[in-house]
Amino acid sequence: MFGVPGIEIVHSEQIKHISPYLPSGHIVACILGTTGCGKSYAMSQLLPGFAKVSQIIICSKVAMEANDMYRAVAAYCEKKEIEFGFFNDPANACEGIQHMCDEKPPDEWGIIIFDDFSDQKSSRSDPFNVTMNNVSAIMRNYKYHSMYITQAPTNVPTLVRNNVCVRILFHVNNKTNLRSIREDFITVGACADEDEFDQLYKIILETSEHSYLMAVTKGSDKRLFIYTPGEKPDVPRLVVREDLGIDDNLDKAREMIESDPYLIELRDKLGFCTGDSRVSYEFRRRVKQTIRKHADYIAEMMHIKKIDALHLISDMIRIDLS
């Protein structure tokens, strides 16, 4: 690559998980939602989908005996002969995780779960944040997946959020949190834009408090699922454009554009002015500018993206407007 032979690196094959919803290899997952929405249940359904797991560790400020989910996970581990660990403060977590890591066979995997493991502080020096950051950054090298369960994205350190490849989003009550989550979904490529995210989030708001969106974004594996209870089969469904009615809207927008008298008039004006003079150039520029403004109106009225409106108009007048 740089003019000399490089060092040959032999990479181990990425682990293939049992669940088809999970991407291959190391996973950082985040489950977000308000109290009682089903975060713990979603986590309990995800865990058996991981492959070659010999350890499960839960870190939480809540005592184990006070939480039904923790006891259920412990019972599952006992049944499956999986080593289980539980720690409720940063110091114990660091020491306990290190000890369990030393005991784990090197070819097997562990899962470290942080369930509201936070003092609600954003400082990187906060002991809870330091523990979560270290696990996310270092423990993947020792074959540990990590999972973060919380009500607000601000309870998950930024360094961790940047590495999340599986996101599950239930209802959230705070508009600031929702804006942050929306940006995450768009940035990683799960949603194309704010309109698409808002349309999907509206669906889960209007169906059930246990509905959620699930984004898988790892390398070229980019998938978006939606879960609404009561569907048959009762599983998250892959989101396709037809689910959002986008294709129908585009067809209707195309019909409207092709018969729009204002666009026909502007197209004809462009056709009449084909000279190379500065005056002709300026005239065409202003007509194109007017068409782009009209595209805003069409996009808003037909509930489509502006870029799609521009492409449809470009096809109609045979001039590139993008």
C-alpha positions, 0 to 999 in steps of 0.5 A: 500500500505505501510502496513497501511490503506490509506486515501480514496479519492473519485475522481470526474468523468473526463469530456467527451468532445464533440469532439472525438479528445479531451481526457477526463478531463483537457486539456493543448493544444499547437498550433505551426506554422509559420505566416499564417499557420492556427493556429487561424483557428485550435483553432476556430475549437477546441473550440466548442469541449470542454464540459460544457464551460461557460467562454473563456478568451484570453490573447494577446499582440495584441489589440482585435480590430486588430484581426479578430479571437478575434472578432469572438470568442467574437461573438461566446461567445455572441451567446452561452451565454458564458462569454468572457474576453480579457487581453493584459498584465500580470498584467491585465490578473492575475487580470481579470482571478481571477475575472472571476474565482470568478464568474464562477459556480464551476461545469462549465469549462473555457478555457484560451487562450494565443496567442503569449503572450510573450516577447520572454524571457525564464526566469521563472521570466518573467511576461508573463511566470509567468502568463502562468506557474501559469495558467497551474499549478493552474487553472486546480484545478478551472476547467480551460483548457489552450491553447497556440498558438505561432510560436516557442516552446521556447515561451511556458514555459518548465513547461507548455510544460511538461503538454501539452496533445494536440499538433497541429504542422503546418510548422515551419521555424526554425531548432532548433525549429523543433528539440525541437518539434520532441523531444516532439513528441517522448518523449510523445509517439506520434511518435516512433522515429525521422524517423517516425516524419520526415516522417510525417512532410515531408508529411505536408511540401509537401502538404499544408501550412495549413497541420498539425500533431495533437498528443493526449497524455494523460495517455493511450490515445495516438493518432496521427492525420494528416490533409492535406486539400482537403481530403474527409472527410475534417478532421484530419485522425488517423495515422496508420502504413500502412499510412507510408508504414512501413508494406510494407517495413517490408514484402519486408525486410523479403523477402530480408533477407530470401534470403540474401546469406551473412546471410545464410552463417553466419547462417550456421557458427553459426550452425556449432559452437555449442561447450561450449568452450571459443573459440566457445563462442568467435566465436559465439559472433563475428558472432553475432556482424557481423550480427548486423552490417549487420542489420544496412545496411538492415535497412538503405536500406529498410527504416525500424527501426534497431530493426525491422531488428534485429527481422526479422533476429532473426526469420530467424536464430532462435537466439535472437539478440536484 
